[in-house]
Amino acid sequence: MANDSGFVITKETWENMDEEQRSWILFDTMQRNTAEVRRLRKWNKTTGLAGGVLGGIAATLGLKWGT
């Protein structure tokens, strides 16, 4: 059975699958996980950059107001 987060396979279903089906499911799961990690890394870099820019601006404005 499939949903938005991939396949949900019960223990009974897994035990009744042949080795080729299991291999394909594992391959698909690894590919999905790899793609998700790449998206998360990109998001992390983007938010880190944005935070650095905003922090730099805030620090600059703080220095100007302080003097």
mmCIF file of the N, C-alpha and C atoms, coordinates in Angstrom:
data_MODEL
# 
_entry.id   MODEL 
# 
loop_
_atom_site.group_PDB 
_atom_site.id 
_atom_site.type_symbol 
_atom_site.label_atom_id 
_atom_site.label_alt_id 
_atom_site.label_comp_id 
_atom_site.label_asym_id 
_atom_site.label_entity_id 
_atom_site.label_seq_id 
_atom_site.pdbx_PDB_ins_code 
_atom_site.Cartn_x 
_atom_site.Cartn_y 
_atom_site.Cartn_z 
_atom_site.occupancy 
_atom_site.B_iso_or_equiv 
_atom_site.pdbx_formal_charge 
_atom_site.auth_seq_id 
_atom_site.auth_comp_id 
_atom_site.auth_asym_id 
_atom_site.auth_atom_id 
_atom_site.pdbx_PDB_model_num 
ATOM 1   N N  . MET A 1 1  ? 0.850  -1.164  0.000  1.00 0.00 ? 1  MET A N  1 
ATOM 2   C CA . MET A 1 1  ? 0.000  0.000   0.000  1.00 0.00 ? 1  MET A CA 1 
ATOM 3   C C  . MET A 1 1  ? 0.896  1.228   0.000  1.00 0.00 ? 1  MET A C  1 
ATOM 4   N N  . ALA A 1 2  ? 0.533  2.251   -0.741 1.00 0.00 ? 2  ALA A N  1 
ATOM 5   C CA . ALA A 1 2  ? 1.356  3.453   -0.877 1.00 0.00 ? 2  ALA A CA 1 
ATOM 6   C C  . ALA A 1 2  ? 0.623  4.657   -0.291 1.00 0.00 ? 2  ALA A C  1 
ATOM 7   N N  . ASN A 1 3  ? 1.410  5.586   0.221  1.00 0.00 ? 3  ASN A N  1 
ATOM 8   C CA . ASN A 1 3  ? 0.864  6.863   0.677  1.00 0.00 ? 3  ASN A CA 1 
ATOM 9   C C  . ASN A 1 3  ? 1.848  7.952   0.290  1.00 0.00 ? 3  ASN A C  1 
ATOM 10  N N  . ASP A 1 4  ? 1.665  9.157   0.808  1.00 0.00 ? 4  ASP A N  1 
ATOM 11  C CA . ASP A 1 4  ? 2.528  10.273  0.430  1.00 0.00 ? 4  ASP A CA 1 
ATOM 12  C C  . ASP A 1 4  ? 3.970  10.078  0.851  1.00 0.00 ? 4  ASP A C  1 
ATOM 13  N N  . SER A 1 5  ? 4.222  9.306   1.875  1.00 0.00 ? 5  SER A N  1 
ATOM 14  C CA . SER A 1 5  ? 5.586  9.138   2.370  1.00 0.00 ? 5  SER A CA 1 
ATOM 15  C C  . SER A 1 5  ? 6.235  7.859   1.838  1.00 0.00 ? 5  SER A C  1 
ATOM 16  N N  . GLY A 1 6  ? 5.669  7.248   0.819  1.00 0.00 ? 6  GLY A N  1 
ATOM 17  C CA . GLY A 1 6  ? 6.250  6.037   0.249  1.00 0.00 ? 6  GLY A CA 1 
ATOM 18  C C  . GLY A 1 6  ? 5.397  4.819   0.546  1.00 0.00 ? 6  GLY A C  1 
ATOM 19  N N  . PHE A 1 7  ? 6.037  3.683   0.546  1.00 0.00 ? 7  PHE A N  1 
ATOM 20  C CA . PHE A 1 7  ? 5.332  2.432   0.778  1.00 0.00 ? 7  PHE A CA 1 
ATOM 21  C C  . PHE A 1 7  ? 5.284  2.110   2.257  1.00 0.00 ? 7  PHE A C  1 
ATOM 22  N N  . VAL A 1 8  ? 4.166  1.562   2.679  1.00 0.00 ? 8  VAL A N  1 
ATOM 23  C CA . VAL A 1 8  ? 4.048  1.035   4.031  1.00 0.00 ? 8  VAL A CA 1 
ATOM 24  C C  . VAL A 1 8  ? 3.812  -0.459  3.873  1.00 0.00 ? 8  VAL A C  1 
ATOM 25  N N  . ILE A 1 9  ? 4.784  -1.233  4.310  1.00 0.00 ? 9  ILE A N  1 
ATOM 26  C CA . ILE A 1 9  ? 4.727  -2.678  4.118  1.00 0.00 ? 9  ILE A CA 1 
ATOM 27  C C  . ILE A 1 9  ? 4.701  -3.353  5.477  1.00 0.00 ? 9  ILE A C  1 
ATOM 28  N N  . THR A 1 10 ? 3.755  -4.227  5.640  1.00 0.00 ? 10 THR A N  1 
ATOM 29  C CA . THR A 1 10 ? 3.657  -4.965  6.899  1.00 0.00 ? 10 THR A CA 1 
ATOM 30  C C  . THR A 1 10 ? 4.658  -6.116  6.902  1.00 0.00 ? 10 THR A C  1 
ATOM 31  N N  . LYS A 1 11 ? 4.896  -6.630  8.076  1.00 0.00 ? 11 LYS A N  1 
ATOM 32  C CA . LYS A 1 11 ? 5.812  -7.762  8.219  1.00 0.00 ? 11 LYS A CA 1 
ATOM 33  C C  . LYS A 1 11 ? 5.307  -8.963  7.419  1.00 0.00 ? 11 LYS A C  1 
ATOM 34  N N  . GLU A 1 12 ? 4.012  -9.172  7.436  1.00 0.00 ? 12 GLU A N  1 
ATOM 35  C CA . GLU A 1 12 ? 3.438  -10.312 6.719  1.00 0.00 ? 12 GLU A CA 1 
ATOM 36  C C  . GLU A 1 12 ? 3.627  -10.159 5.204  1.00 0.00 ? 12 GLU A C  1 
ATOM 37  N N  . THR A 1 13 ? 3.418  -8.929  4.712  1.00 0.00 ? 13 THR A N  1 
ATOM 38  C CA . THR A 1 13 ? 3.606  -8.673  3.280  1.00 0.00 ? 13 THR A CA 1 
ATOM 39  C C  . THR A 1 13 ? 5.058  -8.889  2.898  1.00 0.00 ? 13 THR A C  1 
ATOM 40  N N  . TRP A 1 14 ? 5.968  -8.371  3.718  1.00 0.00 ? 14 TRP A N  1 
ATOM 41  C CA . TRP A 1 14 ? 7.402  -8.514  3.438  1.00 0.00 ? 14 TRP A CA 1 
ATOM 42  C C  . TRP A 1 14 ? 7.807  -9.986  3.386  1.00 0.00 ? 14 TRP A C  1 
ATOM 43  N N  . GLU A 1 15 ? 7.299  -10.766 4.326  1.00 0.00 ? 15 GLU A N  1 
ATOM 44  C CA . GLU A 1 15 ? 7.655  -12.193 4.378  1.00 0.00 ? 15 GLU A CA 1 
ATOM 45  C C  . GLU A 1 15 ? 7.138  -12.957 3.163  1.00 0.00 ? 15 GLU A C  1 
ATOM 46  N N  . ASN A 1 16 ? 6.043  -12.486 2.546  1.00 0.00 ? 16 ASN A N  1 
ATOM 47  C CA . ASN A 1 16 ? 5.473  -13.180 1.396  1.00 0.00 ? 16 ASN A CA 1 
ATOM 48  C C  . ASN A 1 16 ? 6.016  -12.694 0.058  1.00 0.00 ? 16 ASN A C  1 
ATOM 49  N N  . MET A 1 17 ? 6.907  -11.716 0.059  1.00 0.00 ? 17 MET A N  1 
ATOM 50  C CA . MET A 1 17 ? 7.500  -11.209 -1.183 1.00 0.00 ? 17 MET A CA 1 
ATOM 51  C C  . MET A 1 17 ? 8.698  -12.059 -1.578 1.00 0.00 ? 17 MET A C  1 
ATOM 52  N N  . ASP A 1 18 ? 8.912  -12.113 -2.883 1.00 0.00 ? 18 ASP A N  1 
ATOM 53  C CA . ASP A 1 18 ? 10.127 -12.802 -3.314 1.00 0.00 ? 18 ASP A CA 1 
ATOM 54  C C  . ASP A 1 18 ? 11.320 -11.847 -3.192 1.00 0.00 ? 18 ASP A C  1 
ATOM 55  N N  . GLU A 1 19 ? 12.523 -12.387 -3.330 1.00 0.00 ? 19 GLU A N  1 
ATOM 56  C CA . GLU A 1 19 ? 13.745 -11.616 -3.107 1.00 0.00 ? 19 GLU A CA 1 
ATOM 57  C C  . GLU A 1 19 ? 13.885 -10.440 -4.075 1.00 0.00 ? 19 GLU A C  1 
ATOM 58  N N  . GLU A 1 20 ? 13.439 -10.613 -5.318 1.00 0.00 ? 20 GLU A N  1 
ATOM 59  C CA . GLU A 1 20 ? 13.545 -9.522  -6.291 1.00 0.00 ? 20 GLU A CA 1 
ATOM 60  C C  . GLU A 1 20 ? 12.658 -8.338  -5.900 1.00 0.00 ? 20 GLU A C  1 
ATOM 61  N N  . GLN A 1 21 ? 11.439 -8.620  -5.446 1.00 0.00 ? 21 GLN A N  1 
ATOM 62  C CA . GLN A 1 21 ? 10.554 -7.540  -4.992 1.00 0.00 ? 21 GLN A CA 1 
ATOM 63  C C  . GLN A 1 21 ? 11.151 -6.805  -3.803 1.00 0.00 ? 21 GLN A C  1 
ATOM 64  N N  . ARG A 1 22 ? 11.705 -7.537  -2.869 1.00 0.00 ? 22 ARG A N  1 
ATOM 65  C CA . ARG A 1 22 ? 12.334 -6.918  -1.699 1.00 0.00 ? 22 ARG A CA 1 
ATOM 66  C C  . ARG A 1 22 ? 13.493 -6.026  -2.126 1.00 0.00 ? 22 ARG A C  1 
ATOM 67  N N  . SER A 1 23 ? 14.298 -6.514  -3.055 1.00 0.00 ? 23 SER A N  1 
ATOM 68  C CA . SER A 1 23 ? 15.450 -5.745  -3.531 1.00 0.00 ? 23 SER A CA 1 
ATOM 69  C C  . SER A 1 23 ? 15.003 -4.439  -4.177 1.00 0.00 ? 23 SER A C  1 
ATOM 70  N N  . TRP A 1 24 ? 13.953 -4.497  -4.994 1.00 0.00 ? 24 TRP A N  1 
ATOM 71  C CA . TRP A 1 24 ? 13.465 -3.280  -5.638 1.00 0.00 ? 24 TRP A CA 1 
ATOM 72  C C  . TRP A 1 24 ? 12.906 -2.291  -4.628 1.00 0.00 ? 24 TRP A C  1 
ATOM 73  N N  . ILE A 1 25 ? 12.223 -2.785  -3.610 1.00 0.00 ? 25 ILE A N  1 
ATOM 74  C CA . ILE A 1 25 ? 11.686 -1.904  -2.575 1.00 0.00 ? 25 ILE A CA 1 
ATOM 75  C C  . ILE A 1 25 ? 12.828 -1.248  -1.803 1.00 0.00 ? 25 ILE A C  1 
ATOM 76  N N  . LEU A 1 26 ? 13.863 -2.009  -1.475 1.00 0.00 ? 26 LEU A N  1 
ATOM 77  C CA . LEU A 1 26 ? 15.012 -1.438  -0.780 1.00 0.00 ? 26 LEU A CA 1 
ATOM 78  C C  . LEU A 1 26 ? 15.723 -0.403  -1.652 1.00 0.00 ? 26 LEU A C  1 
ATOM 79  N N  . PHE A 1 27 ? 15.856 -0.710  -2.937 1.00 0.00 ? 27 PHE A N  1 
ATOM 80  C CA . PHE A 1 27 ? 16.488 0.230   -3.863 1.00 0.00 ? 27 PHE A CA 1 
ATOM 81  C C  . PHE A 1 27 ? 15.679 1.528   -3.942 1.00 0.00 ? 27 PHE A C  1 
ATOM 82  N N  . ASP A 1 28 ? 14.380 1.406   -4.094 1.00 0.00 ? 28 ASP A N  1 
ATOM 83  C CA . ASP A 1 28 ? 13.510 2.580   -4.169 1.00 0.00 ? 28 ASP A CA 1 
ATOM 84  C C  . ASP A 1 28 ? 13.591 3.402   -2.879 1.00 0.00 ? 28 ASP A C  1 
ATOM 85  N N  . THR A 1 29 ? 13.608 2.729   -1.743 1.00 0.00 ? 29 THR A N  1 
ATOM 86  C CA . THR A 1 29 ? 13.695 3.410   -0.460 1.00 0.00 ? 29 THR A CA 1 
ATOM 87  C C  . THR A 1 29 ? 15.010 4.172   -0.334 1.00 0.00 ? 29 THR A C  1 
ATOM 88  N N  . MET A 1 30 ? 16.104 3.558   -0.750 1.00 0.00 ? 30 MET A N  1 
ATOM 89  C CA . MET A 1 30 ? 17.398 4.242   -0.692 1.00 0.00 ? 30 MET A CA 1 
ATOM 90  C C  . MET A 1 30 ? 17.432 5.451   -1.617 1.00 0.00 ? 30 MET A C  1 
ATOM 91  N N  . GLN A 1 31 ? 16.842 5.334   -2.797 1.00 0.00 ? 31 GLN A N  1 
ATOM 92  C CA . GLN A 1 31 ? 16.800 6.465   -3.725 1.00 0.00 ? 31 GLN A CA 1 
ATOM 93  C C  . GLN A 1 31 ? 15.973 7.616   -3.167 1.00 0.00 ? 31 GLN A C  1 
ATOM 94  N N  . ARG A 1 32 ? 14.840 7.287   -2.566 1.00 0.00 ? 32 ARG A N  1 
ATOM 95  C CA . ARG A 1 32 ? 13.995 8.323   -1.960 1.00 0.00 ? 32 ARG A CA 1 
ATOM 96  C C  . ARG A 1 32 ? 14.715 9.009   -0.800 1.00 0.00 ? 32 ARG A C  1 
ATOM 97  N N  . ASN A 1 33 ? 15.394 8.219   0.030  1.00 0.00 ? 33 ASN A N  1 
ATOM 98  C CA . ASN A 1 33 ? 16.124 8.789   1.158  1.00 0.00 ? 33 ASN A CA 1 
ATOM 99  C C  . ASN A 1 33 ? 17.260 9.688   0.686  1.00 0.00 ? 33 ASN A C  1 
ATOM 100 N N  . THR A 1 34 ? 17.962 9.270   -0.343 1.00 0.00 ? 34 THR A N  1 
ATOM 101 C CA . THR A 1 34 ? 19.046 10.075  -0.891 1.00 0.00 ? 34 THR A CA 1 
ATOM 102 C C  . THR A 1 34 ? 18.509 11.402  -1.418 1.00 0.00 ? 34 THR A C  1 
ATOM 103 N N  . ALA A 1 35 ? 17.400 11.359  -2.135 1.00 0.00 ? 35 ALA A N  1 
ATOM 104 C CA . ALA A 1 35 ? 16.799 12.587  -2.662 1.00 0.00 ? 35 ALA A CA 1 
ATOM 105 C C  . ALA A 1 35 ? 16.347 13.499  -1.523 1.00 0.00 ? 35 ALA A C  1 
ATOM 106 N N  . GLU A 1 36 ? 15.793 12.928  -0.477 1.00 0.00 ? 36 GLU A N  1 
ATOM 107 C CA . GLU A 1 36 ? 15.331 13.724  0.662  1.00 0.00 ? 36 GLU A CA 1 
ATOM 108 C C  . GLU A 1 36 ? 16.507 14.377  1.380  1.00 0.00 ? 36 GLU A C  1 
ATOM 109 N N  . VAL A 1 37 ? 17.584 13.649  1.564  1.00 0.00 ? 37 VAL A N  1 
ATOM 110 C CA . VAL A 1 37 ? 18.775 14.216  2.213  1.00 0.00 ? 37 VAL A CA 1 
ATOM 111 C C  . VAL A 1 37 ? 19.330 15.364  1.380  1.00 0.00 ? 37 VAL A C  1 
ATOM 112 N N  . ARG A 1 38 ? 19.346 15.209  0.064  1.00 0.00 ? 38 ARG A N  1 
ATOM 113 C CA . ARG A 1 38 ? 19.819 16.295  -0.805 1.00 0.00 ? 38 ARG A CA 1 
ATOM 114 C C  . ARG A 1 38 ? 18.949 17.531  -0.659 1.00 0.00 ? 38 ARG A C  1 
ATOM 115 N N  . ARG A 1 39 ? 17.625 17.339  -0.618 1.00 0.00 ? 39 ARG A N  1 
ATOM 116 C CA . ARG A 1 39 ? 16.723 18.482  -0.430 1.00 0.00 ? 39 ARG A CA 1 
ATOM 117 C C  . ARG A 1 39 ? 16.960 19.150  0.922  1.00 0.00 ? 39 ARG A C  1 
ATOM 118 N N  . LEU A 1 40 ? 17.141 18.353  1.961  1.00 0.00 ? 40 LEU A N  1 
ATOM 119 C CA . LEU A 1 40 ? 17.373 18.912  3.292  1.00 0.00 ? 40 LEU A CA 1 
ATOM 120 C C  . LEU A 1 40 ? 18.700 19.654  3.365  1.00 0.00 ? 40 LEU A C  1 
ATOM 121 N N  . ARG A 1 41 ? 19.734 19.136  2.714  1.00 0.00 ? 41 ARG A N  1 
ATOM 122 C CA . ARG A 1 41 ? 21.022 19.822  2.702  1.00 0.00 ? 41 ARG A CA 1 
ATOM 123 C C  . ARG A 1 41 ? 20.913 21.157  1.973  1.00 0.00 ? 41 ARG A C  1 
ATOM 124 N N  . LYS A 1 42 ? 20.194 21.166  0.852  1.00 0.00 ? 42 LYS A N  1 
ATOM 125 C CA . LYS A 1 42 ? 20.011 22.409  0.108  1.00 0.00 ? 42 LYS A CA 1 
ATOM 126 C C  . LYS A 1 42 ? 19.235 23.414  0.957  1.00 0.00 ? 42 LYS A C  1 
ATOM 127 N N  . TRP A 1 43 ? 18.189 22.965  1.613  1.00 0.00 ? 43 TRP A N  1 
ATOM 128 C CA . TRP A 1 43 ? 17.394 23.831  2.483  1.00 0.00 ? 43 TRP A CA 1 
ATOM 129 C C  . TRP A 1 43 ? 18.264 24.372  3.614  1.00 0.00 ? 43 TRP A C  1 
ATOM 130 N N  . ASN A 1 44 ? 19.095 23.526  4.193  1.00 0.00 ? 44 ASN A N  1 
ATOM 131 C CA . ASN A 1 44 ? 19.966 23.936  5.282  1.00 0.00 ? 44 ASN A CA 1 
ATOM 132 C C  . ASN A 1 44 ? 20.946 25.011  4.821  1.00 0.00 ? 44 ASN A C  1 
ATOM 133 N N  . LYS A 1 45 ? 21.536 24.836  3.649  1.00 0.00 ? 45 LYS A N  1 
ATOM 134 C CA . LYS A 1 45 ? 22.462 25.839  3.121  1.00 0.00 ? 45 LYS A CA 1 
ATOM 135 C C  . LYS A 1 45 ? 21.741 27.153  2.850  1.00 0.00 ? 45 LYS A C  1 
ATOM 136 N N  . THR A 1 46 ? 20.554 27.056  2.292  1.00 0.00 ? 46 THR A N  1 
ATOM 137 C CA . THR A 1 46 ? 19.780 28.257  1.959  1.00 0.00 ? 46 THR A CA 1 
ATOM 138 C C  . THR A 1 46 ? 19.399 29.027  3.215  1.00 0.00 ? 46 THR A C  1 
ATOM 139 N N  . THR A 1 47 ? 18.874 28.338  4.210  1.00 0.00 ? 47 THR A N  1 
ATOM 140 C CA . THR A 1 47 ? 18.470 29.015  5.436  1.00 0.00 ? 47 THR A CA 1 
ATOM 141 C C  . THR A 1 47 ? 19.685 29.529  6.207  1.00 0.00 ? 47 THR A C  1 
ATOM 142 N N  . GLY A 1 48 ? 20.801 28.804  6.138  1.00 0.00 ? 48 GLY A N  1 
ATOM 143 C CA . GLY A 1 48 ? 22.022 29.279  6.786  1.00 0.00 ? 48 GLY A CA 1 
ATOM 144 C C  . GLY A 1 48 ? 22.524 30.563  6.150  1.00 0.00 ? 48 GLY A C  1 
ATOM 145 N N  . LEU A 1 49 ? 22.488 30.612  4.837  1.00 0.00 ? 49 LEU A N  1 
ATOM 146 C CA . LEU A 1 49 ? 22.902 31.821  4.128  1.00 0.00 ? 49 LEU A CA 1 
ATOM 147 C C  . LEU A 1 49 ? 21.977 32.986  4.473  1.00 0.00 ? 49 LEU A C  1 
ATOM 148 N N  . ALA A 1 50 ? 20.672 32.739  4.420  1.00 0.00 ? 50 ALA A N  1 
ATOM 149 C CA . ALA A 1 50 ? 19.712 33.800  4.735  1.00 0.00 ? 50 ALA A CA 1 
ATOM 150 C C  . ALA A 1 50 ? 19.891 34.283  6.176  1.00 0.00 ? 50 ALA A C  1 
ATOM 151 N N  . GLY A 1 51 ? 20.119 33.368  7.109  1.00 0.00 ? 51 GLY A N  1 
ATOM 152 C CA . GLY A 1 51 ? 20.334 33.749  8.497  1.00 0.00 ? 51 GLY A CA 1 
ATOM 153 C C  . GLY A 1 51 ? 21.610 34.566  8.665  1.00 0.00 ? 51 GLY A C  1 
ATOM 154 N N  . GLY A 1 52 ? 22.651 34.180  7.925  1.00 0.00 ? 52 GLY A N  1 
ATOM 155 C CA . GLY A 1 52 ? 23.897 34.933  7.985  1.00 0.00 ? 52 GLY A CA 1 
ATOM 156 C C  . GLY A 1 52 ? 23.740 36.339  7.450  1.00 0.00 ? 52 GLY A C  1 
ATOM 157 N N  . VAL A 1 53 ? 23.015 36.471  6.349  1.00 0.00 ? 53 VAL A N  1 
ATOM 158 C CA . VAL A 1 53 ? 22.778 37.801  5.770  1.00 0.00 ? 53 VAL A CA 1 
ATOM 159 C C  . VAL A 1 53 ? 21.959 38.651  6.728  1.00 0.00 ? 53 VAL A C  1 
ATOM 160 N N  . LEU A 1 54 ? 20.884 38.096  7.243  1.00 0.00 ? 54 LEU A N  1 
ATOM 161 C CA . LEU A 1 54 ? 20.053 38.856  8.181  1.00 0.00 ? 54 LEU A CA 1 
ATOM 162 C C  . LEU A 1 54 ? 20.817 39.202  9.456  1.00 0.00 ? 54 LEU A C  1 
ATOM 163 N N  . GLY A 1 55 ? 21.612 38.272  9.941  1.00 0.00 ? 55 GLY A N  1 
ATOM 164 C CA . GLY A 1 55 ? 22.412 38.544  11.133 1.00 0.00 ? 55 GLY A CA 1 
ATOM 165 C C  . GLY A 1 55 ? 23.446 39.626  10.871 1.00 0.00 ? 55 GLY A C  1 
ATOM 166 N N  . GLY A 1 56 ? 24.052 39.600  9.691  1.00 0.00 ? 56 GLY A N  1 
ATOM 167 C CA . GLY A 1 56 ? 25.017 40.637  9.332  1.00 0.00 ? 56 GLY A CA 1 
ATOM 168 C C  . GLY A 1 56 ? 24.378 42.002  9.236  1.00 0.00 ? 56 GLY A C  1 
ATOM 169 N N  . ILE A 1 57 ? 23.209 42.053  8.643  1.00 0.00 ? 57 ILE A N  1 
ATOM 170 C CA . ILE A 1 57 ? 22.480 43.321  8.540  1.00 0.00 ? 57 ILE A CA 1 
ATOM 171 C C  . ILE A 1 57 ? 22.109 43.828  9.933  1.00 0.00 ? 57 ILE A C  1 
ATOM 172 N N  . ALA A 1 58 ? 21.604 42.920  10.768 1.00 0.00 ? 58 ALA A N  1 
ATOM 173 C CA . ALA A 1 58 ? 21.219 43.321  12.128 1.00 0.00 ? 58 ALA A CA 1 
ATOM 174 C C  . ALA A 1 58 ? 22.432 43.806  12.910 1.00 0.00 ? 58 ALA A C  1 
ATOM 175 N N  . ALA A 1 59 ? 23.561 43.137  12.752 1.00 0.00 ? 59 ALA A N  1 
ATOM 176 C CA . ALA A 1 59 ? 24.768 43.565  13.464 1.00 0.00 ? 59 ALA A CA 1 
ATOM 177 C C  . ALA A 1 59 ? 25.231 44.932  12.970 1.00 0.00 ? 59 ALA A C  1 
ATOM 178 N N  . THR A 1 60 ? 25.170 45.139  11.660 1.00 0.00 ? 60 THR A N  1 
ATOM 179 C CA . THR A 1 60 ? 25.571 46.430  11.100 1.00 0.00 ? 60 THR A CA 1 
ATOM 180 C C  . THR A 1 60 ? 24.659 47.543  11.597 1.00 0.00 ? 60 THR A C  1 
ATOM 181 N N  . LEU A 1 61 ? 23.373 47.302  11.578 1.00 0.00 ? 61 LEU A N  1 
ATOM 182 C CA . LEU A 1 61 ? 22.424 48.310  12.072 1.00 0.00 ? 61 LEU A CA 1 
ATOM 183 C C  . LEU A 1 61 ? 22.618 48.550  13.563 1.00 0.00 ? 61 LEU A C  1 
ATOM 184 N N  . GLY A 1 62 ? 22.917 47.504  14.310 1.00 0.00 ? 62 GLY A N  1 
ATOM 185 C CA . GLY A 1 62 ? 23.152 47.648  15.749 1.00 0.00 ? 62 GLY A CA 1 
ATOM 186 C C  . GLY A 1 62 ? 24.381 48.482  16.013 1.00 0.00 ? 62 GLY A C  1 
ATOM 187 N N  . LEU A 1 63 ? 25.415 48.329  15.218 1.00 0.00 ? 63 LEU A N  1 
ATOM 188 C CA . LEU A 1 63 ? 26.626 49.125  15.397 1.00 0.00 ? 63 LEU A CA 1 
ATOM 189 C C  . LEU A 1 63 ? 26.367 50.584  15.053 1.00 0.00 ? 63 LEU A C  1 
ATOM 190 N N  . LYS A 1 64 ? 25.575 50.806  14.025 1.00 0.00 ? 64 LYS A N  1 
ATOM 191 C CA . LYS A 1 64 ? 25.279 52.195  13.626 1.00 0.00 ? 64 LYS A CA 1 
ATOM 192 C C  . LYS A 1 64 ? 24.432 52.883  14.691 1.00 0.00 ? 64 LYS A C  1 
ATOM 193 N N  . TRP A 1 65 ? 23.477 52.180  15.261 1.00 0.00 ? 65 TRP A N  1 
ATOM 194 C CA . TRP A 1 65 ? 22.634 52.773  16.291 1.00 0.00 ? 65 TRP A CA 1 
ATOM 195 C C  . TRP A 1 65 ? 23.402 52.964  17.586 1.00 0.00 ? 65 TRP A C  1 
ATOM 196 N N  . GLY A 1 66 ? 24.370 52.106  17.822 1.00 0.00 ? 66 GLY A N  1 
ATOM 197 C CA . GLY A 1 66 ? 25.122 52.185  19.075 1.00 0.00 ? 66 GLY A CA 1 
ATOM 198 C C  . GLY A 1 66 ? 26.136 53.333  19.084 1.00 0.00 ? 66 GLY A C  1 
ATOM 199 N N  . THR A 1 67 ? 26.536 53.822  17.915 1.00 0.00 ? 67 THR A N  1 
ATOM 200 C CA . THR A 1 67 ? 27.543 54.881  17.874 1.00 0.00 ? 67 THR A CA 1 
ATOM 201 C C  . THR A 1 67 ? 26.952 56.220  17.546 1.00 0.00 ? 67 THR A C  1 
# 
